[in-house]
Amino acid sequence: MVDSVDCEKKSLAAAEKFREWADSYLNFERTPQKNIFWLDTMRTVCESLGNPELSCRSFHVAGSKGKGSVSEMISSILSEAGFRTGLYTSPHILDFAERIKSAKGWFAPEIYGSAAESVIECVDALEKKGAFGGRPVTWFELVTAYGMECFRKAGCEWAVYEVGLGGRLDATNVIQPECCCINRIELEHTEYLGDTIEKIAGEKGGIIKEGVPVVVGRQKADSVREVFEKIAAEKHAPIIFADSETKISNIVYKNRHTNMKGSVADCNLVDKNEHTNLQVSMDFTMESRFFSRPINASLKMLGDFQADNAALAAIAVKQVFPDLDESIIEKGLSNASLPGRFEIVGGGRNILVLDGAHTPSSVSFTVETFFKVAGEKSAPHVLFACAADKDVEDIAPIFRDRFSRVTLTVPGSAKTSDLPRAENAFKSAGMDFDSYPDYGLGIRHALESAKESRTPLLVVGSFYLVSEVKKVLSRS
């Protein structure tokens, strides 16, 4: 792990150089296309590199929602257990290296630099030989291979890989994990993964490996569980449904001045001190046959649903380390955090919450958690933007009658959006709003309005929007 500010800057710069090279390749995150998913390219690159994906033991985490949180929690527990652990997640918010790091922070600059040289040299040589058979090499494949090579050069003992899209044909699905995790499944990317929740579950379930235990998070539909049970049976993989195996109780939201529990309406944790950042934790208890005693968890990652994520992560680790002391799990969970996942900025009543939630259920969870922190009577503002493929018609009503001011914009320039459609959705929901096609103006309007009225502000709908807001904040 790199400690000094100078080394941190060098690490970020070294990783950024690789991103600049990779940007010349097809990037699905920015320009979605059909029929570009297969594993042949990854297998060719990995074999040419000497199979860095097999250089350390690993966990594989898929799902429509919560897979980033679960990945972070698992890596934090492994790190607390004393293992050198790599973490591969997406998307990044500000710095490209957020996707590829150790559980404790950035790798040294020479790790990022040396891994970049290896992957670039490898891919250039393969392209000259025509090894890819005319198929386009994608940005995500290159970044995934780069992450694997970074972990090998850093001497990682473990790596945790978050799936990018789907699972079966995702670039990460060349690893041989010790345990697979599949979190909540929702309708998403239907054009690429299937038009039913069961078809999407089938794609996500494609990460299940022969004889490898799979731990599944809470699901809305029994039909999804049945899909996973069928795949697991075919693969002779032990399957565990975390919600059936865990009792969660005593959820309490705390800050350093307040300890409240109860309904959303009576749970206002706003810190009155204007000059400090609001520090909130969520405490709860988990009991399971896999634990030798109840686990008393305290999370920086807020939202009642994070308790389910914690249970999934803890049970997954216990499948590989059944004798791991519960205190290590507790400490690992308490250290886990991810940017852009209910990230609280500032103090006083002018708090700002940044969250990349972009589906109806995840936005709903975020709004409920927001009011537990800000209070039901806080008359907050919301800044919303989403990509063109999101279900804005079902998202818009979630904000109705709960926010005093709504600002709509687009989620930056990197993602295709449809602002007129969002405007129509909010009109149909009976809501007034300010709309800004220029996201820079929209962001500044929302921030200044909330500051002037001394009210909390929720930024939600896209990680790309969160990224643009953080850029504005870093310059102010």
N, C-alpha and C positions, 0 to 999 in steps of 0.2 A: 504494500500500500504506500502511496506517495503522500507525504505530509506537508512539505513546504509549498508555499504559493507559487514559487518559481517552477518547481517540478510539475505542479498541477497544470500550469499554463502550457508547459512543454508537452505533457501527456495529451492534453486536449488538442494541441496543435498537430501532434504526430498522428492522432486518430483522424483529425480533420483532413489531412493530406490524403489519407486513404479514401475518405468519403468523396473528395473532389475527383479522384480517379474513377471511383465507382459510379459517379453521377452521369457518366457518358453512356451507361447501360440502362436498359428498360426498367423503370421504377413503377411497380404496380401500385404502390401507395399513392403515387401522384397521378398515374395514368393507367387505370384499371383496364385490363384486356382479358379476353377469354382464350382458352387453349394454350396457356403458357406454363402450366403446372405439370411437372414430371420430376422424377428423382434422378434420372440418368445424368444430368449435368452435375448435380451435387456429388454423386458417386464417382464420376470421372475426376472432378477437382480434388475430392478427398483422397482418392487413391494416388493421384499424382503428388499430393502433398505428404503422403506417408500416413494417411488416416489419422489426422489430429482429433477427429470425433471420438476415437477410441483411446485417447491418451489419458483420460481420467474417467472415473465413474460418474454417473449422471442421473438426474431426474428430468422428466419430460412433462410439461404442463400445457394442457389445451383447455378450450372452453370459449363460450361467447363473451362471458363477463367474468371478471375476477381473476383471470389467469395471471396477470401481472402481479397482483397482490399476493397470490399464493406462491408464485416464484420467488418474490422478495422474502416472504416469510420463511420458506424452506432454506434459502441461501443464508439467511441470518441465523437460523438455528444451527446449520452445519458449521458456520463460522464460529459461533459460540462454543461449539463442541471441539474446536481447535483445528478444523480442517481448512486448508487453503482452497477457497471456493470461488468459482467464476459464475457470473450471472449474465445471462443473455436475454434481454427484453426489448420490447418495442411498444410505441414509438419513442423517440427521444423528444424532450421538451425544448431544451436550449442547446445542449452540446451533444454531438453525435456519439461521443464516448459513453454517454448514459446507457447506450445499448449493450456495451461490452465493458465490463468492469469486474472487480472483485467484490465480494460481499461487503468489504470494508471501505471501498472507494476505488479510485483510479489505479490502474497499473502504472508502472514506471514508464517514462517516455520510450526507452529502448525496446520495451515489449511491444508497444503499439507500432513503433517504427520497423522493427525487425519482422514482425508478422506481416506488415504491409508489403515489405519487399518480397517476402516469400510468396504471398498470394498473387501479387501483380506479375512476378516473374513466371509463376506457374501458369496463370491464365493466358498470358501472352504466348507462352510456348505451346499451350494446347490449341489456341486459336490458329497459330501458324500451321499446325499439323492438321487442322480441320477436325479436331477430336469431338466437336460438339455436333457434327452432322448437320450443320445449317440451322440448328435450333438457336434462338436468341438466348444469350446468357442474361439473367436478370440481376438487378441491383440487390435484391434481398438474398439471392443465392450467394453472391460475392461477399456480402456483409456477414452472412452466416458462416461461411468458410473462414472469413477473417476472425470472427469471434472464436471459432474452434482453434485456430492457430495461435491466437493470443493466449488462450487458456493453456495450451501445451507449452508455449514458451515461458509462461509465468509459473510453470510447475504446479498447476492446480491439481488437487487431489479429487475434487468434485466439481461438477458444473451443473447448473440449473438452466434449462432451456425452455423459454416461453415460445409456444407455437405462434407463427405469424398469422396465417390464414388457414382455417380448416384444420387439417392434421394429416390426413392420408398422404397427400402429395406436397405437404409443406416442406420447405428446404431443411428444416430441423429434423425431419423424420428419417435421417440416415444414422442417428445415434442408436446405441444399444443400452437403454437406461436400466437402472436397478428398480425403478418404480415409475409408473405413469399416473398422472392426475388429470381428471377431466372435470372442469367446473361447470357452472350453470350454462345451459344451452338455450339460446333464443333465436328467433328468426333474424338472420343477418346475412348480408352478402348473398342473397337468394339467387342472384343471377349466376353465381359461381359455385355455390355449395348445395343448391337444391331449394325447392319452393315449399318444403314442409319441415317442421321441426325434427321429424324422424330422419329425413334425408340428411339434414345438417348434422344430426347426432351420428349418423353413419360415417360422415366425413371426419368428424372429430374423433370418433372411435377408431379411426385408422391408425392412431398412434399405439394402440394396444399391441403388445408383442407376445410372442410365444412364451408362455410360462412366467411372464413378468407381472407382478401384482399391479392392479389398477385400483385407484381410490377415486370415487366419484362424488362430486359435491351435490348439494341440494338441487333437485329438479322440479319444474312445475308439473310435468306430465309423466304418468306411469309409462307411457309409450316410449319415452326417451330412455328410461331405466331399462326397459325391455330390449331396446336396441343394443345397449351396452352389455347386458347380460348375454345376449346371443353372440356378440363378437368375442366376448371374454371366454365363453364356453368353447367356441371354435378354436381359440388360441390357447386353451388350457391355462388361462390366466386367472389367478384368484382375484375376485372382485369384491370390493368393500364400498358400501354406500355410507359416507361419513355422517349424514344427518340421521340415519337409522342407528348409528353406533355411538352417537354423542348426545349428552344432555347438556344444554347451555342454560345458565341461569345467572341471576343477579347482575344484569347489565346496568352499569352506572357510568354516566359521563361526569368527568371531573376536570376542574382547573385548580390552580394552586390556592384559590380563595374560596372555591365553592365545591360542595359535594351534594349533588342532587340526584334524585331518581324519581321516576314516575312518568306521567304522560308527557307528550310533546308540549302541551300547553303550559305546564308548570316547570319546564326545564330550560331556564335561561342562564347560560354560562358566560355571557358577555363580560369580559374583564373591564372594569370601570377605569383602569389606569391607561391614559392615552399614550403613554410613552414606553410601553412594553408590548412585545408580541404576545398574543393570547396563546397559552399553552394548554391544550385540552387532551385528555386521554380517555379511553373507553376501557373500563375494567369489567371483567366477567369471569365466571367459573365454567370450566369444561370437565365433564366426567365421561369416561369411556372404559370399556373392558381392556383397551390397549394401554391405559395409563395405570401406574401403580397407585396413584392417588389423584384427587382432583387437581387440575391445573388452574391456577389463579393467574389469569392473563391480564396484561395492561398494554393496550395498543395505542400507538400514535395515529394509526390509520383508523379513521372514524367511520361509523355507520354500523347499525346492528348486523348487517349482512357480513361485516368483516369478522364477526364471531364464527360464522359458518366457514369463511375462508381459513381462519386460524385452525379450526377443527380439521379441515381437509389437509392443511399443511402438516399439522402435528401428527395425524394418523399416518400420513405418507412416510414421514421420517421414521416413525415407529415400526413400519414394515421392514425397513432396512436395518434399523438399530433398535431392536425391541427392548434392550436393557438401558437405553439412554436415559439418564436422570431427568426427571420432570423439571427440575430447576433450570436445566440448560434450555429446555423448550421455552420456559417462561421468560428467561433472559433474551433468548433469540427473538421471540415475538415482540418483546418490548422495544427492541432496537430496530425493528423493521419499519421502513418508510419508503414512499415513492413520490417523486414530484408529480404534481397534477392530479393526485388522487386525494380529494378533499384537503387540499393544502391551504392552511390558514396563514394569511399575511396581515401584519399590523395588530394593533390593540385598540382598546376603547370601543365605542359603538360604531366606529367606521372600519370594522373588520372587512377583509376581502377574502373570499373563499374561491379557490380555483379547482375545478374538477372537469375532467375530460369525458364524463358520462355522455352517451350519445344514443341510447336506446330508451324507449318509454319506461321500462322497468328500472333501469339504472338511473335515469334522471329523477324518477319518482323517489328512489332510495336517497339520492343526493339531496333533494329538496327536504325530505323528512329530517335528515340529519342536520341540514342547514338550520332548520328552525329549532332543533334541540340546542344548537350553539347560539343562535342569534335571538331566539325568543319569538313566540307567535305574534307579539305586539310590536315588533321592531320596525314594521313598514319598510322592508328591505327593497332594494333594486335588484334586477337581474339583467345581465348581458348575455345574449344567446346568439349562437351561430352554429350551423351544422352543414355537413357535406350534402350534396344533392341526393345521395341514395338513402338518407335517413328518413325515418317515419315521423316527419315533423307534424303531420296532422294529429297523431296520437300524443305527441310530446307537448304541443302548445297548451292543451287544457290543464296540464299539470300545474301551470303557473297561475291559473285564473283565481282571482280573489285572494291571493296570498302575497302578491308583490305590488308595491305602490307605483313602481315605474319599470317599464320594460324597454330595453334597447336591443334592436335586431341589427345584425351585420353579417358579414361573410367571414369564414374561418381562415383568413389570410389568403395568400395568392397561390399556395402550393396545392390546394384541393379544390376540385370543381364543386360549385355550390349553386343554389337556386333561391336567391333572396325573394323574388316575387312569390314563389310557392310558399315560403315561410311567412311572408306577409299575409297571404290569403288564409293560411292555417290559423294565425293569431286573430285575424278578423273574424273567422268562422267561430273561434272560441270566445268571441265577445270581448276581446281585450284591446285596449289602446296601447300604442307603442311608438317609439321613435325608430326610424330605420335609416341606416347609413351604408350605402354601397361601398364606401371607402372605409375599410375596417380600421384604419388608423384614426380617422375622425370618430368613428363609433366607439372605439376603446377609450379615447380621451374624453368623449362626452360622458360615458358611463362612469368613469373614474372620478371626473370632476363633479358630476351631479351628486354622486354618493357622498363625496367629501363635503360638499357645500351643505347638504341636508343632514350630515352626520348620521347616515344610515348604513347598515351592512350591505354589501354587494356580493352577489353570487355570479360567477362567470362559469358557464356550463354549455355543453353541446358538442365540443370538439377539442381534442388535444392540440390541434393546430391553432385554435383560438387561444387556448391557455398559453401556448408558446409565444404568440404575438403580444399578449398582455404582459407576460414576464419580460419580454424585450423592452416594452415601454417602461415598466417599473425599474428595470436595471439602468435606464438612462435618466430617470428622474431623481 
